[in-house]
Amino acid sequence: MVTDCLGNPVSCRGAALDAVNDFTDGFLRYHPKATNVLGVIGGLEDCLPHVFAGYLWMFLQRPEAPERARPHALAAAAAAPRAHARERAHLGVLEAWMAGDWPGMIRRAEAITAAWPQDLVALKLVQTQYLNLGDSPGILRSALRLLPANAGNAHVHGMVAFGFEQCHLLDEARAAAEAALARDASEPWAHHALAHVHLTRGEIDAGRRFMAGVSGHWEGLNSFMYTHNWWHTALFDISAGDGAAALAIHDEHCWGIAPDYSQDQVGAVSLLARLDFAGIDTGGRWQALRPWLETRGADVESAFLTLQYLYGLGRAGSPVADDLMEAVRARAASAPPWAAAMWRETALPACEGVLAAARGNHAEAIRRLGPALPTLWKVGGSHAQRDLFEQIFLDSLMQESAWVSAQQLLEARRAFDPSGVPLNRMLAEVYGRLGLPDQQATAAARALRVG
């Protein structure tokens, strides 16, 4: 029996098998060789390479992605009668994804991992969609199920680590990430999981040291993993009060790598917003984002992404934000049953709130975004990424002189960012406004740490 690089059965050989292995290994390592299949697919008639090519198009995260993937789904379907059952099952995953059926995609991919527990491509797809649905226990459960069959695989330990961290099980997350790095010191998803642990625990100096020590491993990775791990590094710099370092990371490592890609765009939006909130002059960088964000048009493929497109368009003063907001309202009225409540009750008011904040209407931002915050996990993304929306809300409280509400939120945030320079500067201002000079002085002293 022919197998892929992980020991899973395949029906293809030669160039087709090489393409399958490049995708499989590259997908898990966040390496660009995953896209090699696109360069050879024209000469292949095998099922699985075409499915993997379809997956790559779906990761565009754009409305046109299903149509770009469709020729590959059709080619895979034509080859399906002579394909292995596992390969045909992957075709079913692709078809569910193209149809916008995220829960169905998860069910089909989990059936693959149950039958072939070394199919880590299927596992990664499962975790991706659980993340998009905001289902952190699902992220963890799916990886733990496959750990016994893949105990020596660093990627699986990294996926377990991320699942633990998203469930706020930080000791377990650290142990799993360290297990991954003991097997492969270059495993980038384990670096990412440990960055989350350090950030959530307020271990800013330790996080900066760790990320500086492993950043050399990110050279040559795909734009998402490269820019995202650098994005995490910048968050430590912002908290430490080193705005110049964070701004340099934006310019050198976060923006401009693949400016047409969704994840690079929202990473830049999120980082620029946090820099603004920290009082760091971002110059004309919002305008540099504007033409790339305007290509999104009416893109409501993901509520999590759309929220950030809206904020970026609003900050750049683009009228396209109004078109996107109308698309959000239409989506809230027509979303499939599995997503209808999320779009109607959480995403719609949150989108209205972030756009209002971006345009300086902070009272409206407070009114619309505030009630959506408790359920914002439903839009997807990690809790570190979603923290952007709480920071937008906090900034609106500050702009509206809502000092009592701001004090409550800032002190709650100090539990996980105790020595954060921007946070303590804001607290000092708030306590001054509230007539609490001793608390003002204490917060101001905390903000004097050296970046």
C-alpha positions in Angstrom: 0.0 0.0 0.0 1.3 3.5 -0.9 1.3 6.0 2.0 1.9 9.7 2.4 4.6 11.2 4.6 2.5 10.6 7.7 1.7 7.0 6.9 -1.8 7.6 5.5 -3.1 5.5 2.6 -3.1 7.2 -0.9 -3.8 6.1 -4.4 -1.4 8.4 -6.2 2.2 8.0 -7.1 5.0 9.9 -8.7 4.5 13.7 -9.1 1.0 13.4 -7.6 2.4 11.8 -4.4 5.2 14.4 -4.2 2.5 17.2 -4.4 0.5 15.5 -1.7 3.5 15.2 0.6 4.5 18.8 0.0 1.1 20.0 0.9 0.8 17.8 3.9 4.2 18.7 5.4 4.0 22.3 4.3 0.5 22.8 5.7 1.5 21.5 9.1 4.8 23.5 9.1 3.2 26.7 7.7 5.7 26.4 4.9 5.1 27.8 1.3 5.8 24.4 -0.2 2.2 23.5 0.6 1.4 25.5 -2.5 3.6 23.4 -4.8 0.5 21.4 -5.7 -0.9 24.4 -7.6 2.2 24.4 -9.9 1.8 20.8 -11.0 -2.0 20.3 -10.8 -2.6 20.9 -14.5 -0.9 17.6 -15.3 -2.5 15.5 -12.6 -5.7 13.5 -12.7 -5.6 12.2 -9.1 -8.2 12.9 -6.5 -6.3 14.1 -3.5 -4.0 16.6 -5.2 -7.0 18.3 -6.6 -8.7 18.3 -3.2 -5.6 19.9 -1.6 -5.6 22.5 -4.4 -9.2 23.3 -3.5 -8.3 23.7 0.1 -5.7 26.2 -0.8 -8.2 28.3 -2.7 -10.7 28.1 0.2 -8.0 29.5 2.5 -8.3 32.7 0.5 -11.2 33.6 2.8 -12.8 35.6 0.1 -16.3 35.3 -1.5 -14.9 34.1 -4.8 -12.9 31.2 -3.1 -15.6 28.5 -3.8 -15.6 29.3 -7.5 -11.8 29.2 -7.6 -11.9 25.8 -5.8 -14.7 24.4 -7.9 -12.6 23.1 -10.9 -10.5 21.1 -8.5 -13.5 19.7 -6.7 -14.9 18.6 -10.1 -11.6 17.0 -11.1 -11.3 15.3 -7.8 -14.9 14.0 -8.2 -14.0 12.6 -11.6 -11.1 10.7 -10.1 -13.0 9.6 -7.0 -14.0 6.1 -8.3 -10.4 5.1 -8.4 -9.4 6.9 -5.2 -8.9 5.6 -1.7 -11.8 6.0 0.7 -9.8 8.5 2.7 -9.3 10.6 -0.4 -13.0 10.5 -1.2 -13.7 11.6 2.4 -11.5 14.6 1.9 -13.5 15.5 -1.2 -16.6 15.6 1.0 -14.8 18.0 3.4 -14.0 20.3 0.5 -17.5 20.2 -0.8 -19.0 21.1 2.6 -16.5 23.9 2.9 -17.4 25.3 -0.5 -21.1 25.1 0.4 -20.4 27.2 3.5 -21.4 24.4 5.8 -18.8 24.8 8.5 -20.4 22.3 11.0 -20.8 19.8 8.2 -17.2 20.3 7.3 -16.1 19.5 10.8 -18.2 16.4 11.0 -16.7 15.0 7.8 -13.2 15.9 8.8 -13.6 14.3 12.2 -14.9 11.2 10.6 -11.5 11.1 8.7 -9.5 11.5 11.9 -11.5 8.8 13.6 -10.8 6.3 10.8 -7.2 7.5 10.0 -5.8 9.1 13.2 -2.6 10.1 11.5 -4.4 12.3 9.1 -3.2 15.6 10.5 -4.4 17.6 7.6 -7.9 16.7 8.6 -7.1 17.5 12.2 -5.8 20.9 11.3 -8.9 21.7 9.2 -11.1 20.6 12.2 -9.2 22.9 14.5 -9.4 25.8 12.0 -13.1 25.6 11.8 -13.6 25.2 15.5 -11.6 28.3 15.9 -13.8 30.1 13.4 -16.8 29.0 15.3 -15.4 30.1 18.7 -15.5 26.5 20.0 -12.4 26.3 22.1 -13.2 23.0 23.8 -13.6 21.6 20.3 -10.1 22.8 19.4 -8.7 20.9 22.4 -10.9 17.8 22.1 -10.0 17.2 18.5 -6.3 17.3 19.2 -6.4 15.2 22.4 -8.2 12.5 20.5 -5.3 12.1 18.1 -2.4 12.5 20.6 -2.1 8.8 21.5 -1.6 7.9 17.8 0.8 10.8 17.2 2.8 11.0 20.5 6.1 11.6 18.7 4.7 14.3 16.4 5.6 17.9 17.4 2.8 19.4 15.3 0.1 17.5 17.3 1.6 18.6 20.6 1.5 22.2 19.3 -2.1 21.8 18.4 -2.9 20.4 21.8 -1.1 23.3 23.4 -3.2 25.9 21.5 -6.4 24.0 22.5 -5.4 24.1 26.1 -4.6 27.8 26.0 -7.8 28.7 24.3 -9.6 26.9 27.1 -7.6 29.0 29.6 -5.8 25.9 30.9 -2.4 27.6 30.9 -0.3 25.1 32.8 -1.4 22.4 30.5 -0.8 24.6 27.5 2.7 25.4 28.6 3.5 21.7 29.1 2.2 20.7 25.7 4.0 23.5 23.9 7.3 22.5 25.7 6.6 18.8 24.6 6.3 20.0 21.0 9.5 22.0 21.2 11.4 19.1 22.8 10.5 17.2 19.6 11.1 20.0 17.1 12.5 23.4 18.4 11.3 25.1 15.2 7.6 24.2 15.6 5.9 27.6 15.0 2.5 26.8 16.3 4.1 25.8 19.7 5.9 29.2 19.7 2.5 30.7 19.0 0.9 28.8 21.9 3.6 29.8 24.3 3.2 33.5 23.2 -0.5 33.2 24.2 0.5 31.7 27.6 3.0 34.5 28.4 0.5 37.2 27.2 -2.4 35.8 29.2 -0.4 35.6 32.3 1.1 39.1 31.9 4.6 37.7 31.6 5.7 40.5 29.3 9.4 40.3 29.8 9.5 36.6 29.6 7.4 36.7 26.4 9.7 39.2 24.8 12.7 37.1 25.5 11.1 33.9 24.3 9.9 35.3 21.0 13.2 37.0 20.4 14.9 33.7 20.9 12.8 31.7 18.5 12.0 34.3 15.8 14.8 33.0 13.6 12.7 29.9 13.0 10.0 31.9 11.3 12.1 32.9 8.3 10.8 31.2 5.2 7.3 30.4 6.6 4.1 31.4 4.9 2.9 35.0 5.4 0.3 34.1 8.0 2.6 32.3 10.4 5.5 34.7 9.9 3.4 37.9 10.4 1.2 36.4 13.1 4.1 35.4 15.4 5.7 38.8 14.8 2.3 40.3 15.7 2.3 38.5 19.0 5.9 39.8 19.6 4.6 43.4 19.0 1.9 42.9 21.6 4.6 42.3 24.2 6.5 45.4 23.0 3.4 47.6 23.3 2.7 46.4 26.9 6.3 47.0 27.8 6.0 50.6 26.5 8.4 50.1 23.6 6.3 51.7 20.9 9.2 52.1 18.6 9.9 48.4 18.5 6.2 47.5 18.0 6.0 50.1 15.1 9.1 48.6 13.5 7.6 45.1 13.7 4.5 46.4 11.9 6.6 47.9 9.1 9.2 45.2 8.8 7.4 42.0 9.7 3.6 42.4 9.7 2.5 44.6 6.8 3.5 44.2 3.2 4.4 40.5 3.1 1.2 39.4 1.4 -1.0 42.6 1.6 -3.8 41.0 -0.4 -4.3 38.2 2.2 -7.1 38.4 4.8 -5.0 37.4 7.8 -2.2 39.8 6.9 -4.8 42.6 6.5 -6.5 42.0 9.9 -3.2 41.6 11.6 -2.2 45.0 10.4 -5.6 46.5 11.4 -5.4 45.0 14.8 -1.8 46.1 15.4 -2.3 49.7 14.2 -5.4 50.0 16.4 -3.5 48.8 19.5 -0.6 51.2 18.7 -3.1 54.1 18.4 -4.7 53.2 21.8 -1.2 53.1 23.3 -0.6 56.7 22.2 1.9 55.8 19.5 1.8 57.9 16.3 1.0 55.6 13.4 1.4 58.3 10.8 -0.2 57.5 7.4 -0.3 53.8 7.9 -4.1 53.6 7.9 -4.1 55.1 4.4 -1.6 52.5 3.3 -4.0 49.8 4.2 -7.0 51.5 2.6 -6.7 50.3 -1.0 -6.1 46.7 0.1 -9.1 46.7 2.5 -11.3 48.3 -0.2 -10.9 45.2 -2.4 -12.9 43.3 0.3 -16.1 45.0 -0.9 -19.0 43.1 0.6 -16.9 40.4 2.1 -18.8 38.8 5.0 -17.3 35.3 4.8 -16.2 35.6 8.4 -17.7 37.8 11.1 -14.3 37.9 12.9 -12.5 39.2 9.8 -15.3 41.5 8.7 -15.2 43.3 12.0 -11.6 44.2 11.4 -12.1 45.1 7.8 -14.8 47.6 8.9 -12.6 49.1 11.6 -9.7 49.6 9.2 -11.9 51.1 6.5 -13.5 53.4 9.0 -10.2 54.6 10.3 -9.0 55.2 6.7 -12.1 57.2 6.0 -13.2 54.9 3.2 -16.8 55.0 1.9 -16.5 51.3 1.2 -17.2 50.8 4.9 -20.8 51.7 4.3 -21.1 49.0 1.5 -19.6 46.5 3.8 -21.9 47.5 6.7 -24.9 46.9 4.4 -23.6 43.5 3.5 -23.4 42.7 7.2 -27.0 43.7 7.6 -28.0 41.5 4.7 -25.9 38.6 6.1 -27.6 38.9 9.5 -31.0 38.6 7.7 -30.0 35.6 5.6 -27.3 33.6 7.3 -27.8 29.8 7.4 -29.4 28.4 10.6 -26.2 27.4 12.2 -24.9 31.0 12.0 -28.1 33.0 12.1 -28.1 33.9 15.8 -24.4 34.8 15.8 -24.8 37.2 12.9 -28.0 38.7 14.1 -27.4 39.0 17.9 -23.6 39.4 18.1 -21.9 40.3 14.8 -24.4 42.9 13.6 -24.3 45.1 16.7 -20.6 44.6 17.1 -20.0 45.7 13.5 -22.1 48.8 14.0 -20.2 49.5 17.1 -16.7 49.2 15.7 -17.5 51.3 12.7 -19.0 54.0 14.9 -15.8 53.9 17.0 -13.6 54.1 13.9 -15.5 57.2 12.8 -15.3 58.9 16.2 -18.9 58.3 17.2 -17.9 56.9 20.6 -21.3 57.1 22.3 -22.8 55.0 19.6 -19.9 52.6 19.8 -20.5 52.1 23.5 -24.2 51.6 22.9 -23.8 49.0 20.2 -20.5 47.2 20.9 -20.8 47.0 24.7 -23.8 44.6 24.8 -22.2 42.3 22.2 -18.9 41.8 24.0 -20.0 38.9 26.3 -20.9 36.8 23.3 -18.2 38.0 20.9 -16.4 34.6 21.2 -19.0 33.3 18.8 -17.5 35.3 15.9 -14.3 33.2 16.1 -10.7 34.0 16.4 -8.5 33.6 19.4 -9.1 35.4 22.7 -5.9 37.4 22.2 -7.2 38.5 18.8 -10.7 39.3 20.0 -9.2 41.5 22.8 -9.0 44.1 20.1 -12.8 44.7 20.4 -12.6 45.2 24.1 -9.8 47.7 23.5 -12.0 49.5 21.0 -14.8 49.7 23.6 -12.4 50.9 26.3 -11.1 53.6 24.0 -14.6 54.8 23.4 -15.2 54.9 27.2 -12.1 57.0 27.6 -13.1 59.3 24.7 -16.6 59.8 26.2 -15.2 60.5 29.7 -17.0 57.4 31.1 -14.5 57.3 33.9 -16.4 54.9 36.3 -16.9 52.3 33.6 -13.3 52.7 32.3 -11.9 52.2 35.8 -13.8 49.0 36.2 -12.7 47.6 32.9 -9.1 48.7 33.3 -8.7 47.1 36.7 -10.2 43.9 35.4 -7.6 44.0 32.5 -4.8 44.7 35.0 -5.3 41.1 36.3 -3.6 39.8 33.1 -1.5 42.8 32.2 -0.4 44.1 35.7 2.7 46.1 34.5 1.4 47.1 31.1 2.6 50.6 30.4 -0.4 51.9 28.2 -2.9 50.3 30.6 -1.4 51.9 33.7 -1.1 55.3 31.9 -4.8 55.1 31.2 -5.5 54.1 34.8 -3.5 57.1 36.1 -5.6 59.4 34.0 -8.8 57.7 35.1 -8.0 57.9 38.8 -7.0 61.5 38.4 -10.4 62.3 36.8 -12.1 60.4 39.6 -10.4 62.4 42.3 -8.3 59.5 43.7 -4.7 60.9 43.8 -3.1 58.0 45.7 -4.4 55.5 43.2 -3.4 57.9 40.4 0.2 58.1 41.7 0.5 54.3 42.1 -0.7 53.6 38.5 1.6 56.3 37.2 4.5 54.7 39.0 3.7 51.3 37.4 3.7 53.0 34.0 7.3 54.2 34.4 8.9 50.8 33.8 11.6 50.9 31.1 10.5 49.4 27.8 
